[in-house]
């Protein structure tokens, strides 16, 4: 049955992060700094990995893909948030809201699958070091990256297909700063209890189980490292702990948002800012500050682009 367009709301109104004008300016400057730093940090990783032949390994090939996803993920919400912080009226069209949700879940799914592929990469590197280059060949890594994007697409299509047929006849006010399933679902003019359960299962339950699986996987990897002899154990442990940190920072807010009933809580906006804006910034910081190879490659890149003047 086709929904009559005459009864469907034409736009959604955001309440935003705050109604205080002075605080809005402070938040604008802070989030602008975070967003620009996110773009520059991830671009630096992409350029460094592409330029430095010593980083042409599966791990850095996958890290570059994660940086691409992080740039896309932060750009889905941050520009709109920045504009709205300085605007009196914070609105988004119906189609714009669903488009934002589609890309939000697409790239969010890509992030989840990419982190999983990176865990697989570390497992192969530790458990089968002699066959690592063969198993994680460039062709196989490319296939895994394509599969990550395909998985994100399927996940996003499922989310949107659950929401799009619903009637939205009003109200149209969202107490948030971006469009996402939990908030939009509560505005539907119908009983959404069953659909809410389906969405919690599709996003929340699967995310929680996936997070547990990844943590167990990294525990196994750390045990394999501990059992090995020889040099390089410290470097391997440092790499794995960096991966675990990024996985935790990405999944914990995700679980908070999607693995519970969709009723609003006072901490929702703070968690959402961490999830949508801060997480893409932390990824490059963690992977570069804890990675000696990456820092050395960046120094070589800086030396090539701007050599020091010597007498």
Residue frames relative to the residue before (quaternion, step in Angstrom):
aa qw qx qy qz dx dy dz
X 1.0000 0.0000 0.0000 0.0000 0.00 0.00 0.00
X 0.3603 -0.7493 0.5166 0.2045 3.58 -0.80 0.94
X 0.4123 -0.7106 0.5193 0.2354 3.54 -0.95 0.91
X 0.4489 -0.6913 0.4929 0.2789 3.54 -0.87 0.87
X 0.4145 -0.7390 0.4769 0.2339 3.55 -0.65 1.10
X 0.5744 0.6187 -0.3800 0.3779 3.59 1.15 -0.50
X 0.7164 0.4246 -0.2531 0.4923 3.60 1.13 -0.54
X 0.5829 0.5975 -0.3742 0.4039 3.58 1.20 -0.18
X 0.5029 -0.6402 0.4839 0.3212 3.59 -0.98 0.85
X 0.4170 -0.7279 0.4968 0.2225 3.56 -1.09 0.75
X 0.8010 0.0538 -0.0048 0.5962 3.57 1.20 -0.47
X 0.3075 -0.7018 0.6042 0.2188 3.52 -1.38 0.23
X 0.2853 -0.7474 0.5810 0.1498 3.54 -1.13 0.76
X 0.2598 -0.7585 0.5796 0.1456 3.58 -0.83 1.00
X 0.3650 -0.6841 0.5804 0.2488 3.56 -1.12 0.69
X 0.3902 -0.7687 0.4372 0.2563 3.57 1.26 -0.35
X 0.7129 -0.4557 0.3287 0.4196 3.52 -1.35 -0.14
X 0.7974 -0.0683 0.0758 0.5947 3.58 1.06 -0.72
X 0.3783 -0.6997 0.5567 0.2396 3.56 -1.28 0.44
X 0.5509 0.6165 -0.3819 0.4131 3.57 1.31 -0.11
X 0.4345 -0.7399 0.4520 0.2439 3.59 -0.62 1.16
X 0.6598 0.5038 -0.3176 0.4582 3.60 0.93 -0.84
X 0.6680 0.4856 -0.2972 0.4792 3.56 0.96 -0.87
X 0.5950 0.5724 -0.3600 0.4345 3.59 1.10 -0.65
X 0.6506 0.5067 -0.3142 0.4703 3.59 0.99 -0.81
X 0.6434 0.5166 -0.3185 0.4667 3.58 0.98 -0.84
X 0.6705 0.4895 -0.2901 0.4761 3.56 0.92 -0.93
X 0.6097 0.5543 -0.3482 0.4468 3.59 1.05 -0.75
X 0.6859 0.4779 -0.2856 0.4686 3.59 0.83 -0.97
X 0.6602 0.5090 -0.3090 0.4578 3.58 0.96 -0.86
X 0.7159 0.4454 -0.2652 0.4677 3.59 0.79 -1.00
X 0.5914 0.5464 -0.3679 0.4651 3.60 1.14 -0.57
X 0.6401 0.5143 -0.3165 0.4750 3.58 0.99 -0.85
X 0.6626 0.5062 -0.3041 0.4606 3.58 0.91 -0.93
X 0.6760 0.5038 -0.2980 0.4477 3.58 0.89 -0.93
X 0.6668 0.4854 -0.3042 0.4766 3.61 0.88 -0.91
X 0.6489 0.5104 -0.3154 0.4678 3.59 0.98 -0.81
X 0.6150 0.5448 -0.3321 0.4634 3.58 1.07 -0.75
X 0.6665 0.4970 -0.2963 0.4700 3.57 0.89 -0.95
X 0.7003 0.4701 -0.2792 0.4589 3.59 0.80 -1.00
X 0.6558 0.5265 -0.3148 0.4400 3.60 0.96 -0.86
X 0.7053 0.4454 -0.2659 0.4833 3.56 0.88 -0.92
X 0.6128 0.5287 -0.3458 0.4748 3.60 1.10 -0.65
X 0.6273 0.5382 -0.3309 0.4554 3.57 1.05 -0.78
X 0.6340 0.5114 -0.3258 0.4799 3.59 1.01 -0.79
X 0.6624 0.5128 -0.3101 0.4495 3.59 0.88 -0.92
X 0.6776 0.4845 -0.2917 0.4702 3.60 0.89 -0.94
X 0.6636 0.5202 -0.3072 0.4412 3.58 0.91 -0.93
X 0.6779 0.4832 -0.2932 0.4702 3.58 0.87 -0.95
X 0.6648 0.5019 -0.3052 0.4616 3.58 0.99 -0.81
X 0.7169 0.4778 -0.2499 0.4420 3.59 0.92 -0.94
X 0.7557 0.4034 -0.2166 0.4683 3.60 0.84 -1.00
X 0.3772 -0.7592 0.4886 0.2063 3.59 -0.50 1.19
X 0.5920 0.5815 -0.3674 0.4201 3.61 1.18 -0.46
X 0.6916 0.4447 -0.2663 0.5030 3.56 1.25 -0.38
X 0.4715 0.6643 -0.4535 0.3615 3.59 1.23 0.26
X 0.3657 0.6904 -0.5142 0.3539 3.53 0.61 1.29
X 0.6935 -0.4908 0.3094 0.4272 3.62 -1.17 0.39
X 0.6515 0.5383 -0.3383 0.4138 3.60 0.88 -0.88
X 0.7237 0.4251 -0.2507 0.4824 3.58 0.87 -0.91
X 0.5548 0.5730 -0.3811 0.4676 3.57 1.20 -0.48
X 0.6836 0.4632 -0.2692 0.4957 3.58 0.99 -0.88
X 0.6222 0.5415 -0.3382 0.4532 3.59 1.06 -0.73
X 0.6250 0.5335 -0.3352 0.4609 3.58 1.04 -0.75
X 0.6336 0.5174 -0.3277 0.4728 3.59 1.01 -0.76
X 0.6375 0.5184 -0.3288 0.4656 3.60 1.01 -0.78
X 0.6320 0.5272 -0.3298 0.4624 3.60 1.05 -0.73
X 0.6131 0.5287 -0.3423 0.4768 3.60 1.04 -0.75
X 0.6701 0.4984 -0.2952 0.4641 3.58 0.91 -0.94
X 0.6518 0.5225 -0.3189 0.4478 3.60 0.99 -0.81
X 0.6256 0.5182 -0.3381 0.4751 3.59 1.01 -0.75
X 0.6667 0.4952 -0.2974 0.4711 3.58 0.92 -0.90
X 0.6665 0.5306 -0.3056 0.4252 3.58 0.89 -0.96
X 0.6917 0.4637 -0.2855 0.4744 3.58 0.88 -0.92
X 0.6698 0.5192 -0.2992 0.4385 3.59 1.08 -0.70
X 0.5463 0.6140 -0.4021 0.4036 3.60 1.23 -0.24
X 0.8071 0.2638 -0.1195 0.5145 3.60 0.96 -0.82
X 0.6367 0.6012 -0.3461 0.3367 3.61 0.88 -0.92
X 0.6738 0.4907 -0.3415 0.4342 3.69 0.72 -0.85
X 0.6574 0.5025 -0.3094 0.4686 3.59 0.97 -0.85
X 0.6327 0.5253 -0.3297 0.4638 3.60 0.99 -0.80
X 0.6608 0.5157 -0.3093 0.4492 3.59 0.91 -0.92
X 0.6520 0.5020 -0.3132 0.4741 3.59 0.96 -0.84
X 0.6911 0.5014 -0.2819 0.4376 3.57 0.88 -0.96
X 0.6007 0.5768 -0.3672 0.4142 3.60 1.08 -0.62
X 0.7373 0.3659 -0.2171 0.5248 3.59 1.16 -0.54
X 0.6147 0.5580 -0.3399 0.4419 3.60 1.29 0.01
X 0.4930 -0.6450 0.4973 0.3061 3.55 -1.17 0.63
X 0.7820 0.2121 -0.0989 0.5777 3.56 1.00 -0.88
X 0.1449 -0.8076 0.5707 0.0322 3.55 -0.64 1.18
X 0.1838 0.8039 -0.5340 0.1865 3.57 -0.11 1.29
X 0.0718 -0.7570 0.6466 0.0607 3.53 -1.32 0.45
X 0.5040 -0.6629 0.4549 0.3157 3.58 -0.92 0.85
X 0.6604 -0.5026 0.3720 0.4157 3.57 -1.25 0.40
X 0.6909 0.4658 -0.2756 0.4793 3.58 0.87 -0.97
X 0.6337 0.5344 -0.3262 0.4544 3.57 1.06 -0.76
X 0.6266 0.5428 -0.3265 0.4541 3.57 1.07 -0.78
X 0.7082 0.4458 -0.2678 0.4774 3.58 0.84 -0.93
X 0.5993 0.5410 -0.3586 0.4686 3.58 1.14 -0.58
X 0.6421 0.5139 -0.3178 0.4718 3.57 0.98 -0.85
X 0.6496 0.5150 -0.3144 0.4626 3.59 0.97 -0.85
X 0.6311 0.5442 -0.3380 0.4374 3.57 0.97 -0.85
X 0.7279 0.4215 -0.2530 0.4780 3.58 0.74 -1.00
X 0.5848 0.5772 -0.3667 0.4363 3.59 1.12 -0.63
X 0.7274 0.4060 -0.2398 0.4986 3.59 0.87 -0.93
X 0.5703 0.5769 -0.3800 0.4444 3.59 1.14 -0.53
X 0.7414 0.3918 -0.2315 0.4931 3.59 0.69 -1.08
X 0.5954 0.5510 -0.3678 0.4545 3.60 1.09 -0.60
X 0.6496 0.5007 -0.3049 0.4841 3.57 1.03 -0.80
X 0.6208 0.5366 -0.3358 0.4624 3.58 1.04 -0.79
X 0.6273 0.5396 -0.3293 0.4549 3.59 1.00 -0.83
X 0.6686 0.5078 -0.3004 0.4527 3.57 0.87 -0.97
X 0.7014 0.4552 -0.2720 0.4763 3.58 0.83 -0.96
X 0.6292 0.5365 -0.3374 0.4499 3.60 1.04 -0.71
X 0.6482 0.5016 -0.3167 0.4775 3.58 0.97 -0.80
X 0.6294 0.5266 -0.3273 0.4684 3.58 1.11 -0.66
X 0.6458 0.5063 -0.3155 0.4765 3.58 1.01 -0.82
X 0.6397 0.5198 -0.3240 0.4643 3.59 1.04 -0.73
X 0.6118 0.5226 -0.3446 0.4835 3.60 1.12 -0.60
X 0.6269 0.5238 -0.3238 0.4773 3.58 1.02 -0.80
X 0.6305 0.5442 -0.3218 0.4504 3.57 0.98 -0.86
X 0.6757 0.4793 -0.2977 0.4744 3.61 0.89 -0.88
X 0.6294 0.5364 -0.3419 0.4463 3.59 1.00 -0.77
X 0.6665 0.4889 -0.3011 0.4756 3.59 0.92 -0.90
X 0.6483 0.5356 -0.3193 0.4369 3.58 0.97 -0.88
X 0.7231 0.4282 -0.2457 0.4831 3.60 1.00 -0.80
X 0.7533 0.4159 -0.2289 0.4553 3.59 0.84 -0.93
X 0.7982 0.1510 -0.0716 0.5787 3.60 1.11 -0.63
X 0.0253 -0.8612 0.5073 0.0168 3.61 0.68 1.06
X 0.6625 0.5173 -0.3161 0.4400 3.60 1.03 -0.71
X 0.7480 0.3572 -0.2001 0.5223 3.58 1.15 -0.56
X 0.3397 0.7978 -0.4555 0.2014 3.58 1.33 0.02
X 0.6965 0.4756 -0.2840 0.4562 3.59 0.77 -1.02
X 0.6574 0.5070 -0.3081 0.4645 3.58 1.07 -0.73
X 0.6858 0.4833 -0.2850 0.4635 3.57 0.88 -0.99
X 0.7716 0.2710 -0.1416 0.5577 3.59 0.89 -1.00
X 0.0588 0.8229 -0.5573 0.0938 3.57 0.69 1.11
X 0.6695 -0.4954 0.3563 0.4235 3.57 -1.25 0.33
X 0.6501 0.5216 -0.3185 0.4514 3.58 0.98 -0.80
X 0.6717 0.4838 -0.3008 0.4736 3.58 0.98 -0.83
X 0.6308 0.5243 -0.3338 0.4645 3.58 1.02 -0.76
X 0.6378 0.5198 -0.3219 0.4683 3.57 1.00 -0.83
X 0.6450 0.5178 -0.3146 0.4658 3.58 0.98 -0.85
X 0.6577 0.5056 -0.3094 0.4649 3.60 0.99 -0.82
X 0.6383 0.5130 -0.3258 0.4724 3.57 1.06 -0.73
X 0.6383 0.5120 -0.3185 0.4786 3.58 0.98 -0.84
X 0.6430 0.5172 -0.3154 0.4686 3.58 1.03 -0.83
X 0.6164 0.5474 -0.3416 0.4513 3.61 1.06 -0.71
X 0.6821 0.4663 -0.2852 0.4859 3.57 0.94 -0.89
X 0.6283 0.5186 -0.3351 0.4733 3.59 1.05 -0.69
X 0.6452 0.5213 -0.3161 0.4604 3.58 1.01 -0.80
X 0.6434 0.5135 -0.3138 0.4731 3.57 1.02 -0.79
X 0.6323 0.5351 -0.3217 0.4587 3.57 1.06 -0.80
X 0.6630 0.5007 -0.3070 0.4643 3.60 0.89 -0.92
X 0.6429 0.5236 -0.3200 0.4583 3.58 0.94 -0.90
X 0.6817 0.4955 -0.2919 0.4523 3.58 0.89 -0.94
X 0.6325 0.5318 -0.3292 0.4569 3.57 0.98 -0.83
X 0.6323 0.5273 -0.3306 0.4614 3.59 1.00 -0.82
X 0.6627 0.5092 -0.3116 0.4521 3.60 0.89 -0.93
X 0.6988 0.4717 -0.2782 0.4603 3.58 0.82 -0.99
X 0.6531 0.5247 -0.3212 0.4415 3.59 0.98 -0.80
X 0.6250 0.5225 -0.3432 0.4676 3.59 1.16 -0.45
X 0.7441 0.4323 -0.2194 0.4597 3.58 1.04 -0.80
X 0.6405 0.6039 -0.3374 0.3336 3.57 0.88 -0.94
X 0.6912 0.4797 -0.3200 0.4355 3.69 0.88 -0.70
X 0.5334 0.6601 -0.4096 0.3348 3.61 1.18 -0.31
X 0.4460 -0.6666 0.5182 0.2970 3.60 -1.15 0.58
X 0.0599 -0.7716 0.6332 0.0137 3.59 -0.89 0.99
X 0.0535 0.8404 -0.5308 0.0954 3.56 0.01 1.34
X 0.6805 -0.4317 0.2800 0.5217 3.59 1.28 0.06
X 0.4876 -0.1345 -0.8626 -0.0119 1.52 -2.24 1.20
X 0.3276 -0.7599 0.5354 0.1689 3.56 -1.30 0.25
X 0.4744 0.6747 -0.4298 0.3674 3.59 1.20 0.49
X 0.1345 -0.7885 0.5990 0.0359 3.56 -0.81 1.11
X 0.2865 -0.7617 0.5583 0.1614 3.58 -0.72 1.08
X 0.5593 0.5372 -0.4086 0.4813 3.52 0.60 1.24
X 0.4584 -0.6870 0.4860 0.2859 3.61 -1.23 -0.21
X 0.7661 0.1814 -0.1605 0.5954 3.59 1.27 0.21
X 0.5275 -0.6402 0.4598 0.3169 3.56 -1.24 0.41
X 0.1748 0.7535 -0.6216 0.1235 3.54 -0.94 0.95
X 0.7275 -0.4965 0.2812 0.3810 3.53 -1.23 0.58
X 0.6841 0.5070 -0.3222 0.4137 3.63 0.68 -0.97
X 0.7026 0.4482 -0.2761 0.4788 3.60 0.97 -0.83
X 0.6850 0.4902 -0.2954 0.4508 3.60 0.85 -0.93
X 0.6140 0.5793 -0.3477 0.4080 3.59 0.99 -0.79
X 0.6550 0.5380 -0.3170 0.4255 3.59 1.01 -0.80
X 0.6618 0.5086 -0.3090 0.4559 3.63 1.23 -0.34
X 0.4727 0.6848 -0.4435 0.3329 3.60 1.23 -0.13
X 0.3957 -0.7300 0.5146 0.2137 3.57 -1.02 0.88
X 0.6406 0.4544 -0.3502 0.5104 3.57 0.75 1.06
X 0.6151 -0.5244 0.4228 0.4097 3.55 -1.28 0.18
X 0.0935 -0.8412 0.5326 -0.0012 3.57 -0.59 1.17
X 0.3001 0.7976 -0.4863 0.1931 3.60 1.24 0.27
X 0.6835 0.4727 -0.2863 0.4768 3.59 0.88 -0.94
X 0.6606 0.5096 -0.3022 0.4611 3.57 0.97 -0.88
X 0.6140 0.5409 -0.3410 0.4627 3.57 1.05 -0.74
X 0.6453 0.5158 -0.3137 0.4681 3.57 0.99 -0.84
X 0.6430 0.5220 -0.3164 0.4626 3.59 1.01 -0.82
X 0.6846 0.4836 -0.2847 0.4652 3.58 0.96 -0.89
X 0.6101 0.5273 -0.3467 0.4792 3.58 1.10 -0.66
X 0.6566 0.4985 -0.3067 0.4757 3.57 1.03 -0.79
X 0.6791 0.5106 -0.2876 0.4420 3.57 0.92 -0.94
X 0.7903 0.2787 -0.1455 0.5259 3.59 0.94 -0.84
X 0.7560 0.4444 -0.2353 0.4190 3.56 0.61 -1.16
X 0.7183 0.4470 -0.2633 0.4636 3.56 0.71 -1.09
X 0.6698 0.4952 -0.3032 0.4629 3.58 0.91 -0.90
X 0.6378 0.5228 -0.3254 0.4626 3.58 1.03 -0.77
X 0.6533 0.5131 -0.3134 0.4602 3.59 0.96 -0.85
X 0.6775 0.4796 -0.2931 0.4744 3.58 0.88 -0.92
X 0.6414 0.5237 -0.3205 0.4600 3.57 1.01 -0.82
X 0.6329 0.5342 -0.3205 0.4598 3.59 1.03 -0.83
X 0.6514 0.5042 -0.3088 0.4755 3.59 0.94 -0.90
X 0.6433 0.5308 -0.3132 0.4542 3.57 0.99 -0.90
X 0.6732 0.4901 -0.2994 0.4658 3.60 0.91 -0.88
X 0.6423 0.5162 -0.3311 0.4598 3.59 0.97 -0.79
X 0.6438 0.5046 -0.3170 0.4800 3.58 0.98 -0.85
X 0.6322 0.5419 -0.3275 0.4466 3.58 1.00 -0.84
X 0.6908 0.4610 -0.2864 0.4778 3.58 0.91 -0.86
X 0.5925 0.5429 -0.3740 0.4629 3.59 1.11 -0.53
X 0.6298 0.5196 -0.3199 0.4805 3.57 1.04 -0.80
X 0.6507 0.5168 -0.3142 0.4591 3.58 0.94 -0.88
X 0.6616 0.4990 -0.3093 0.4665 3.60 0.94 -0.86
X 0.6293 0.5154 -0.3345 0.4759 3.59 1.07 -0.69
X 0.6309 0.5199 -0.3285 0.4730 3.60 1.04 -0.73
X 0.6371 0.5160 -0.3246 0.4717 3.58 1.01 -0.78
X 0.6548 0.5264 -0.3085 0.4462 3.56 0.95 -0.91
X 0.6855 0.4926 -0.2828 0.4555 3.57 1.05 -0.77
X 0.6319 0.5487 -0.3382 0.4304 3.59 1.18 -0.36
X 0.3140 -0.7228 0.5852 0.1911 3.51 -1.26 0.54
X 0.6478 0.5460 -0.3822 0.3690 3.55 -1.29 0.26
X 0.6834 -0.4889 0.3653 0.4005 3.49 -1.39 0.04
X 0.6889 0.5059 -0.3523 0.3812 3.53 -1.31 0.26
X 0.4631 0.6901 -0.4546 0.3203 3.60 1.24 -0.08
X 0.6481 0.5344 -0.3193 0.4387 3.56 0.98 -0.87
X 0.6518 0.5120 -0.3036 0.4699 3.55 0.99 -0.87
X 0.6600 0.5087 -0.3070 0.4597 3.59 0.96 -0.88
X 0.6493 0.5082 -0.3139 0.4707 3.58 0.98 -0.84
X 0.6469 0.5254 -0.3145 0.4544 3.58 0.97 -0.88
X 0.6484 0.5150 -0.3119 0.4659 3.58 0.98 -0.86
X 0.6855 0.4882 -0.2868 0.4578 3.59 0.88 -0.93
X 0.6534 0.5018 -0.3275 0.4627 3.60 0.96 -0.77
X 0.6044 0.5350 -0.3526 0.4734 3.59 1.11 -0.63
X 0.6482 0.5111 -0.3109 0.4711 3.58 0.99 -0.87
X 0.6516 0.5162 -0.3155 0.4577 3.59 0.93 -0.90
X 0.6350 0.5360 -0.3247 0.4517 3.59 0.99 -0.83
X 0.6751 0.4861 -0.2923 0.4717 3.58 0.89 -0.96
X 0.6355 0.5283 -0.3264 0.4588 3.59 0.95 -0.87
X 0.6709 0.5044 -0.2956 0.4563 3.59 0.91 -0.94
X 0.6769 0.4967 -0.2938 0.4569 3.59 0.90 -0.94
X 0.6773 0.4750 -0.2973 0.4768 3.58 1.11 -0.59
X 0.7544 0.4417 -0.2323 0.4264 3.57 0.79 -1.00
X 0.6300 0.5691 -0.3605 0.3863 3.63 0.91 -0.79
X 0.6754 0.4463 -0.3196 0.4924 3.67 0.82 -0.78
X 0.6002 0.5708 -0.3447 0.4417 3.57 1.11 -0.75
X 0.6660 0.4964 -0.2898 0.4755 3.56 0.93 -0.94
X 0.6298 0.5437 -0.3297 0.4461 3.57 1.01 -0.84
X 0.7028 0.4813 -0.2652 0.4518 3.58 0.92 -0.95
X 0.8357 0.3038 -0.1013 0.4461 3.57 0.76 -1.08
X 0.7109 0.4765 -0.2698 0.4414 3.63 1.12 -0.45
X 0.6695 0.4115 -0.3117 0.5342 3.58 1.09 0.71
X 0.6738 -0.4592 0.3558 0.4568 3.60 -1.22 0.20
X 0.5079 -0.7083 0.4193 0.2539 3.56 -1.01 0.85
X 0.3582 0.7090 -0.5261 0.3037 3.62 1.00 0.73
X 0.5342 -0.6642 0.4274 0.3012 3.56 -1.04 0.82
X 0.1157 -0.7668 0.6293 0.0513 3.55 -1.15 0.78
X 0.6441 -0.5620 0.3466 0.3861 3.63 -1.11 0.58
X 0.7126 0.4640 -0.2604 0.4573 3.60 1.07 -0.67
X 0.3877 0.7705 -0.4538 0.2238 3.61 1.25 -0.10
X 0.7016 0.4810 -0.2916 0.4375 3.59 0.79 -0.98
X 0.6419 0.5195 -0.3301 0.4574 3.58 0.98 -0.79
X 0.6565 0.4943 -0.3053 0.4811 3.58 0.97 -0.84
X 0.6500 0.5270 -0.3156 0.4475 3.57 1.00 -0.82
X 0.6231 0.5201 -0.3375 0.4767 3.60 1.05 -0.71
X 0.6379 0.5208 -0.3179 0.4699 3.56 0.99 -0.85
X 0.6873 0.5104 -0.2644 0.4441 3.54 0.94 -1.00
X 0.7903 0.3719 -0.1741 0.4548 3.58 0.78 -1.06
X 0.7953 0.3187 -0.1396 0.4964 3.59 1.00 -0.80
X 0.7432 0.4403 -0.2399 0.4430 3.58 0.81 -1.00
X 0.6299 0.5804 -0.3417 0.3869 3.60 0.94 -0.87
X 0.6758 0.4791 -0.3243 0.4567 3.66 0.84 -0.79
X 0.6244 0.5231 -0.3396 0.4703 3.60 1.22 -0.42
X 0.6725 0.5255 -0.3015 0.4251 3.56 0.96 -0.89
X 0.5800 0.6173 -0.3749 0.3768 3.58 1.06 -0.69
X 0.7210 0.4097 -0.2865 0.4798 3.65 0.68 -0.93
X 0.6079 0.5551 -0.3636 0.4360 3.60 1.04 -0.66
X 0.6847 0.4842 -0.2880 0.4623 3.57 0.87 -0.95
X 0.7102 0.4715 -0.2741 0.4451 3.58 0.83 -0.97
X 0.7055 0.4382 -0.2796 0.4817 3.61 1.10 -0.51
X 0.6895 0.4923 -0.2974 0.4402 3.60 0.87 -0.89
X 0.7405 0.3828 -0.2183 0.5074 3.59 1.12 -0.60
X 0.6769 0.4850 -0.2747 0.4807 3.58 1.27 0.01
X 0.3241 -0.7836 0.5010 0.1730 3.56 -0.35 1.27
X 0.6222 0.5485 -0.3428 0.4410 3.60 1.02 -0.75
X 0.6707 0.4923 -0.2971 0.4686 3.57 0.93 -0.89
X 0.6609 0.4991 -0.3165 0.4626 3.59 0.94 -0.83
X 0.6413 0.5136 -0.3237 0.4693 3.59 1.02 -0.76
X 0.6490 0.5160 -0.3107 0.4648 3.58 1.01 -0.82
X 0.6431 0.5106 -0.3219 0.4713 3.59 1.03 -0.75
X 0.6275 0.5156 -0.3409 0.4735 3.59 1.05 -0.69
X 0.6458 0.5071 -0.3246 0.4694 3.59 1.00 -0.77
X 0.6382 0.5204 -0.3207 0.4681 3.56 1.04 -0.80
X 0.6554 0.5045 -0.3092 0.4695 3.58 0.96 -0.86
X 0.6469 0.5235 -0.3144 0.4567 3.57 1.04 -0.80
X 0.6722 0.4909 -0.2972 0.4678 3.56 1.05 -0.72
X 0.7075 0.4585 -0.2681 0.4662 3.58 0.99 -0.85
X 0.8132 0.0571 -0.0098 0.5791 3.57 1.09 -0.71
X 0.1056 -0.8390 0.5314 0.0513 3.60 0.39 1.18
X 0.5288 -0.6428 0.4606 0.3083 3.51 -1.08 0.80
X 0.4410 -0.6752 0.5244 0.2732 3.54 -1.06 0.73
X 0.0245 -0.8002 0.5991 -0.0140 3.51 -0.81 0.99
X 0.5465 -0.6224 0.4548 0.3272 3.51 -1.12 0.69
